[in-house]
Amino acid sequence: MCTINKTLRDRKLSDNLMQCPINLQVNCDWDRIRRIYNRLIEKRYQGYFVNEVYEEEYCTHVHSINRHGAITCNTTLTNHDWHMWLGTFLEHIITDNNVKELSKKLLDAKINFKNFGYFIHYGDINEHIDITPKEVTESLPFKHATPGSCNLNYIISSTDQNAYTYLRDPSRGIEERYPSIVGTTTLLDPEVFHGVKNEGTREVFQIKILSPYNQVKEFLSENGLLL
């Protein structure tokens, strides 16, 4: 079982049933992205975005930013409004060629790359499970015998040196966790119970994939990206 005081190299593959460290650095102008993100949140509170969909099952407001993606706001998983920015505008200003090449390789391997996301949160993220709506699963270009999803999360910054993400699957009797180490990327399975323990500010870049965790893990291994 993974424990918070393990280093990345100590996280043995035998532990990595729900999460595993990935050899991927993401170098971008995070100051610029942070400024745009904060401005989008300001505009949301000012009522600038009129195209809103409320997803009641997720307690999430989704605001369309014209043709440039969306800003979402979850009101239950943190002790504040948790905003995520995602979509084409963000993809346009993510300049890291390694990330762009990875998203292309995923699609070439018939893996459903969904989008890039960026968010900042304060304090814990409550335990939850990510569920992909049936209509989204049915519309995916690449079908899988067992549908699933996973995230690649890159830690841009974290003010709490003891912050960590945990995952648990009661059906298998397993629990894993990994620390929020700045400059590291982790593949995780969001379709099991998971949450974040954190007493500070945490900033994350996310690659959302709508294909099963084990399939993506195998792809990353074949491409030399597993640590």
C-alpha positions in Angstrom: 0.0 0.0 0.0 1.3 3.5 -0.8 2.0 5.8 2.1 2.5 9.5 2.1 6.2 9.3 3.1 7.2 7.2 0.1 9.3 8.8 -2.6 8.1 8.5 -6.2 10.6 5.7 -6.8 9.3 3.8 -3.8 5.8 3.6 -5.2 6.1 0.1 -6.6 4.1 -1.0 -9.5 2.5 -3.7 -7.4 0.9 -0.9 -5.4 -0.4 1.0 -8.4 -3.8 -0.5 -8.8 -5.6 2.9 -8.7 -2.7 5.4 -9.2 0.8 5.4 -10.5 3.6 8.1 -11.0 4.2 9.2 -14.6 7.4 10.7 -16.1 5.8 13.8 -17.5 6.9 17.4 -16.7 4.6 20.2 -17.9 6.3 23.5 -18.6 4.0 26.4 -19.4 3.4 30.1 -18.6 1.5 29.3 -15.4 1.4 32.9 -14.4 -0.5 33.8 -17.6 -2.8 30.8 -17.2 -3.4 31.7 -13.5 -4.3 35.3 -14.5 -6.8 34.2 -17.1 -8.3 31.6 -14.7 -8.9 34.2 -12.0 -10.4 36.6 -14.5 -12.8 34.0 -15.8 -13.9 33.4 -12.2 -14.4 37.1 -11.7 -16.5 37.3 -14.9 -18.6 34.4 -13.7 -19.4 36.1 -10.4 -20.3 39.3 -12.4 -22.8 37.3 -14.4 -20.9 37.7 -17.6 -21.5 34.1 -18.7 -25.1 33.6 -19.6 -24.9 30.1 -21.1 -25.2 28.0 -17.9 -26.1 24.4 -17.4 -26.6 23.1 -13.9 -25.7 19.4 -13.5 -27.8 18.5 -10.4 -26.3 15.1 -9.9 -22.8 16.6 -9.6 -23.9 19.9 -8.0 -21.9 21.6 -10.7 -22.6 24.8 -12.7 -21.1 24.6 -16.3 -20.7 27.9 -18.1 -19.9 28.0 -21.8 -17.1 30.4 -22.8 -18.4 30.8 -26.4 -16.2 28.6 -28.6 -13.4 28.6 -26.1 -14.4 25.8 -23.7 -16.0 26.2 -20.3 -15.6 27.2 -16.7 -17.2 24.8 -14.2 -18.1 25.4 -10.5 -18.7 22.6 -8.0 -20.4 23.7 -4.8 -20.2 20.6 -2.6 -16.8 18.9 -2.8 -14.7 21.7 -1.1 -15.5 24.4 1.5 -15.5 27.0 -1.2 -16.6 27.2 -4.9 -14.3 24.9 -6.8 -13.7 26.2 -10.3 -12.2 24.3 -13.2 -11.3 25.8 -16.5 -11.2 23.4 -19.5 -11.5 23.3 -23.3 -10.1 24.6 -26.5 -8.9 28.0 -25.3 -6.8 26.4 -22.5 -5.5 23.9 -25.0 -4.4 26.7 -27.3 -2.2 28.4 -24.6 -0.7 25.1 -23.3 2.5 25.4 -25.2 4.4 22.3 -23.9 5.1 20.1 -26.9 5.4 17.0 -24.8 1.8 17.4 -23.6 0.5 18.1 -27.1 2.3 15.1 -28.5 1.0 12.9 -25.7 -2.6 13.9 -26.4 -2.1 13.1 -30.1 -0.5 9.7 -29.2 -3.4 8.8 -27.0 -5.8 9.4 -29.9 -3.6 7.5 -32.3 -3.7 4.5 -29.8 -7.6 4.7 -29.8 -7.7 6.1 -26.3 -10.3 8.8 -25.7 -8.4 11.9 -24.8 -11.1 14.3 -23.6 -9.6 17.7 -22.7 -7.1 19.7 -20.7 -8.2 21.2 -17.4 -6.8 23.6 -14.8 -7.9 24.4 -11.3 -6.9 25.8 -7.9 -8.5 24.6 -4.7 -8.1 25.5 -1.0 -8.3 22.9 1.7 -9.6 19.3 1.3 -11.5 17.8 -1.7 -14.2 15.6 -0.2 -14.4 12.0 -1.0 -16.3 11.3 -4.3 -16.5 9.2 -7.4 -16.4 10.6 -10.9 -19.2 9.2 -13.1 -19.2 9.6 -16.9 -22.7 10.2 -18.1 -24.1 7.4 -20.3 -24.7 9.8 -23.2 -21.1 10.8 -23.2 -19.9 7.2 -23.1 -22.1 6.3 -26.0 -20.8 9.1 -28.1 -17.1 8.4 -27.6 -15.1 7.7 -30.8 -13.4 4.6 -29.3 -15.5 2.0 -27.5 -14.1 -0.3 -24.8 -15.4 -3.6 -23.6 -15.4 -2.1 -20.1 -15.9 1.7 -20.1 -13.9 3.8 -17.8 -12.0 7.0 -17.3 -8.8 8.3 -15.7 -6.9 11.5 -15.1 -3.4 12.6 -15.5 -2.8 15.2 -12.7 0.3 17.4 -12.7 1.0 19.4 -9.5 1.9 22.9 -10.4 2.1 24.2 -6.9 1.1 23.2 -3.4 1.6 25.2 -0.2 1.0 22.2 2.1 3.9 19.9 2.1 1.8 17.2 3.7 -1.0 17.3 1.2 -2.0 14.0 -0.4 -4.6 12.3 -2.6 -6.1 9.0 -1.5 -8.1 6.4 -3.3 -10.0 3.4 -2.0 -11.9 0.6 -3.4 -13.9 -1.3 -0.8 -14.9 -4.0 -3.2 -11.2 -5.0 -3.5 -10.3 -4.0 0.0 -7.5 -1.7 -1.1 -6.4 1.9 -0.5 -3.6 3.9 -2.0 -2.4 7.4 -1.6 0.3 9.7 -3.1 1.8 13.0 -2.0 1.2 16.4 -3.7 4.8 16.9 -4.8 5.3 20.0 -7.0 6.4 19.1 -10.6 5.1 15.5 -10.5 2.4 13.8 -12.6 0.2 10.9 -11.5 -2.3 8.8 -13.4 -5.3 8.0 -11.2 -8.6 6.1 -11.5 -11.4 8.6 -10.5 -14.1 5.9 -10.7 -13.1 4.7 -7.2 -13.7 6.6 -4.0 -11.0 9.4 -3.9 -10.3 12.7 -2.2 -7.6 15.1 -1.2 -6.3 16.0 2.3 -4.8 19.4 2.1 -4.5 22.4 4.5 -3.2 24.9 1.9 -3.6 25.9 -1.7 -3.1 23.4 -4.5 -2.8 24.1 -8.2 -3.3 21.3 -10.8 -3.1 20.8 -14.5 -5.3 17.8 -15.6 -5.5 15.7 -18.7 -8.9 14.0 -18.8 -9.2 10.7 -20.5 -12.4 8.7 -21.1 -10.8 5.3 -21.4 -10.1 2.7 -18.6 -7.3 3.2 -16.1 -5.6 -0.1 -16.9 -5.6 0.5 -20.6 -4.0 3.9 -20.3 -1.5 2.6 -17.7 -0.4 -0.1 -20.2 -0.1 2.6 -23.0 2.0 4.8 -20.8 4.2 1.8 -19.8 4.7 0.9 -23.5 5.7 4.5 -24.2 8.3 4.6 -21.3 6.3 7.0 -19.2 5.8 5.0 -16.0 8.3 5.7 -13.2 
